[in-house]
Each structure stands twice: as C-alpha cells, then as structure tokens.
Amino acid sequence: MPSVLIGALALTSALLAYRVWNYGRRELGLPPGPPTTPILGNIPHFPRLFPFLQFSRWAAEYGDIYSLKVLDRTMVILSSGQAIKDILDKNGTSTSDRFQPYTLLHAEGIYQIFDHASSHRWRAMRKATHTFLAPEALQGHWGVQQIEYTRLLYDIVESPKDIYTHIKRTTASVMTTLIYGKSIPHYAGSKAELFFEGTKCINELAAPFDHPPLDFFPILRHVPERWAPWKTLSKKTKQIRNAFDQDLFHQCEEAVRSGKRTGCYLENVIETQVELGSNRNEVRAMGRVLLDAGTETSASFLHSFIMAMTCHPEVQSKAQAEIDEVLGNDQLPVLEDYGNLPYLNALIKEASEFCFPLHRFRPIIPVGVPHVASRETHYNGFVIPQGSVIFMNIWGVFHDPGGYILTEFGTKPGANTEGLRDNLPFGAGRRICPGAELASRNIAMNAINLLWAFNFNEDTSGSCTMDLENYLPGMELALKPFTCNIEVRSEARAALIKRAYDIAAL
C-alpha cells in the first residue's frame, strides 16, 4: 500500500476518532454546565419527569445561564429575568426560531408555531392573530366570553362534582365560539372532549424519552410502523384532530360563501386569505394553533386556582372578603371589578405577601416553548451557537429562593427585578404569546366569578393537594382530575346565577 494512502487513512482515522471522542462534549466558549458523558452528552442525567426541578437545581450550581449537551446538540437554559430579557427580548432577531419536533409535525403537517420567525407562513399567522386579538377586537369578543362564564357558574350549581370537566368545556367553548363560531354546551361526547383527547395524544407524542431520537437520527423515521409505535400514535392523533376541526372549518368556509357569517376568527382569515398569501391548509392550521394556545392552558390555570383555594381556605376567605366589599351580594361581577381587587390581582399574578401567586407558584408551561438560535449569539462572555435550543426556565426564575418575596414582583428588597414582568409565563421576544391579554381576561373573570359564587373545601377523595405528584407529567403543568366540596355562598347568589343563565340561554 503506498505510503501516501496509508497516511491519508491514518489521518482520516485520527480525525474520526477525535470527532467521536468529542461528540457530546461541551465545546469551548459555551456556558458551563454539568459534566458530560462521551457521545451521549448529558442524556444520562437529563430528567425524565418535571425537568424544571433539575433545571433549577443546576441553575443554583452553574448560574442563570448554563448549557447541556444532548448528543451533539447544545441546549442553553436561562434561569433569570435578566438573561431572558438580554437573550430573547433584546436579541429577538437571533433567538426567535423554534425547535421543530418531528413527531408533532408528522401528526400535524402544518403547525405555524414551529415555523421559523422569518418564514412567510409564520408572519401571515401572526398578522391574522394580532388583528383578531387587538384591544378593540377583544372588546367585541367579550359578549361571547361572558355567556360561557355564566354557563360555567350554572353548571357548577347544578353538578358541582363535575367541576373539572365543566372548566374544560368552558375554555374549549370560549375558543371554538371565537375561532369557529360554534359553542359547546355540554362536555360528554362533545367537541370539547374530543379536543382534550387529541391534546392528550399530542402530549404523548411530545414526550422526549418515549420515542426514538428522530430529530437527531433522521434515518429512524423510515422504520416500518410495526416496529415504530410512535407512527401508530401519530396516525391516531391525526385522526382525532381531523375529526375535531374538519367540519368546523368547512362550516366557516360555507358561512363566508353564503354571506351568513358569525364574525368569528377563521371567517375573517378566510376572507383575507389572498391578502395574507396563505393556502387553505395553512388557514385551517391557524385555527388549531390559536385553539391550542387558549384552551388547555386556561383550563389548567383555573384547575390550579380552585385547588389553591381548596388547600388554603385562609387565602380563599381573604379574597372573598375583598370581593364582597366591592360587589356585595346582589350583583354578578363584571370585568371592571378586577381593577378594584388588589389582593385577587396579587393572588393571580405576582405582588403580595401571599406566598404563592399562581402564575409564579404553578406556571402552566414551566420551561416555556423552546427557542432556537438562528445565528451565533454572545452573552456575558459565553457563546450561544447557531442551532442551540434555548429554554426559559420560568420555574427557576419564579422559585429563586434568593429572590422572593415582598416588592412589586414579589421579590425581596434589593433583589434584581430586571427582566421580570407579570406576563413572563406567556413567553419572550418575538415569540411572546399574542393571546396573553385574552387569556388574562379569561382568568380574571373566572377567578372573580368563582370566588364570588362558591366556597371550595376539601373532600374525602384525597386528591386535594398542590404537590407535584398531583400534576400530570409533560410540557404543561396540568392537574390530574380531582373533586372538591363546593357550596353556593348564598341562596341570593344562586338565584342571580340562574337568572343570568336563563337570559344568556335565550
């Protein structure tokens, strides 16, 4: 064998060995982090359940910005308001792309929330959504929402043990009415039940360790279905999701053709489809994205809110006393009352002597929806390489023992409040949720209504706890089904609820 060929083979072998040796290792310039394992990186240490807990422990050890290696992919974890502001808000043009999970996109096809921020498809969806969620538009939607909130009160009066599904029906019906022009009056066997069945499948598809690493080894995508259970789950997910919205979307198209419009979101998008430069499938996907963003998250928050009131009766009593002082016994609450209820505001948001404002104590998406760096970014001397996946460790920010509580954002005197804001759970940068105001109104009105109308007490089911063991694993922090003892606070209030429901049902 010629010496030149031998030398080339030796060099190639050395380069390959060097690459294998360094695969999964943390490169120079990256933020620090836990030690890596050759090839696997931090996979052996990566938390399977409630990853935000381990993310927060690592933040205490390595600082408010650190890195993990998953095989050869870099993940950057941000655990302070300052880091989130500087990297995601101020550098939004470089850090606003999304990780594109193959399993979810295989089921959904088009799902704009995962599109690159520079893509026409994402910008078209954003434009349509902003128009629908502008302040003046929100005022126009309020009548629809108020009907659903009244129905929720009535449903609880009639069957208090079903509060868990009553809330699911309500949040689903608000969104289907706004998006498709169709309400959902009951839960069992309804579109609401079908939606949450589809959401369960989506969450199972998104579980990172339940499926092969398809995003890292694309060749695994071609494994036949009989050896790839994720493909069966994807097919099931697609069938359920299509069954949910196929007829709803067709009805919107028909309403536009016939001129019998309800004024819902998708009718408006269909009418401006050419102007937006979107095709039929893209418009249909816009409805799914908005529905997903506003339905399950609102239900999860309200479930946690009721559980908090059940587990902490002294807090419930204090909030009710404030509401009674403002409203009394002879009128249903209105949204404008929320501004006159500082304790309830603090209970939901951030600033109070109360030890767990819910947006902080139980953030619905504790590590946010991950961003991706579209180009190399620098922060405090560290490199965030192009293609890095960036997580907002919202749980870590809001559970920093050195930070909380007792000032505007619940922080200790002298703590750094840079980057903290009461809408941090809704995201950051160009990817901040455009429906934050809609969700906030939904949460505020239901919180006032529920505390004005009912007392929530523990029952004998043993399910009344806010411990994490009572929450489902997954990207979203959602309570397992529960029951509690519920009583209407007075006959006068029960009569008001029934009268308001009769009027709303006309």
WOMOZI-V789559 format. One line per field, one symbol per residue. ss: DSSP state (h for helix, s for strand, l for the rest). phi: phi as a letter, one per 30 degrees, with the letter a starting at -180 (. if undefined). psi: psi as a letter, one per 30 degrees, with the letter a starting at -180 (. if undefined). Layout:
ss: ???
phi: ???
psi: ???
This chain:
ss: llhhhhhhhhhhhhhhhhhhhhllllllllllllllslllslhhhlllllhhhhhhhhhhhhllssssssllssssssllhhhhhhhhhllhhhhlsslllhhhhhhhlllhhhlllllhhhhhhhhhhhhhllhhhhhhhhhhhhhhhhhhhhhhhhlhhhhhhhhhhhhhhhhhhhhhllllllllllhhhhhhhhhhhhhhhhlllllllllllhhhhhllhhhlhhhhhhhhhhhhhhhhhhhhhhhhhhhhhhllllllhhhhhhhlhhhhlllhhhhhhhhhhhhhhhhhhhhhhhhhhhhhhhhlhhhhhhhhhhhhhhhlllllllhhhhhhlhhhhhhhlllllllllhhhhlllllllllssllllsssllsssllllsssslhhhhhlllllsllllllsllllllllllllhhhllhhhllllhhhhhhhhhhhhhhhhhhssssllllllllllhhhsslllllsslllllssssllhhhhhhhhhhhhhhll
phi: .edddddddddddddddddddcdicdddjdedldecceidicedcdddchedddedddddccjdbbbbcchcccccccbbddddddccddcedcbcdbdcddedddddicaddcddddddddddddddddddcdeddeddddedddddddddedddedbddceededdeddddedddddcibdbdbceicdddddddddeddddddddccbedddcbedddcdeedcbedddddddedddddddceddddddddddddicdcideddddedcedddiccddddddeddeddddccddddddddddddddddbdddeddddddddddciccaddbeddedcbdddedddcbcadddbeddcdbddbdcicdcbddaebbahicccdejdcccdddedddcdddccbjbecicdejddcdjdadcedcjbidcdddcedddddeddddddedddcbccbdccdicdacdddccddkdcccddebbadbbddadddddddddddedddd
psi: kkeeeeeeeeeeeeeeeeeeefkflklkflllalklkkefbgeffkkekiffeeeeeeefeflfklllkjbgkkkkkkgleeeeeeeeefheffgglkkikeeefeefdkjffflkffkeeeeeeeeeeeefgleeeeeffeeeeeeeeeeeeeeeeeiffgeefeeeeeeeeeeeeeefgkljflekgleeeeefeeeeeeeeefjfgfllifffiffffgklefgiffeeeeeeeeeeeeeefeeeeeeeeeeeefgikfglefeeeeegeeefhkleeeeeeeeeeeeeffdeeeeeeeeeeeeeeefifeeeeeeeeeeeeeeafgkklleffefgieeeeeeecejlfkfikefeeikeifgakklkjflkkkkhflkjlkfkkkkjieeeefgjffekagaeggllkfljgkfklfgefgalafgkkfgeeeeeeeeeeeeeeeeeelkklkagfggikgkffgkkllekjkklklllkkkkfleeeeeeeeeeeeeef.
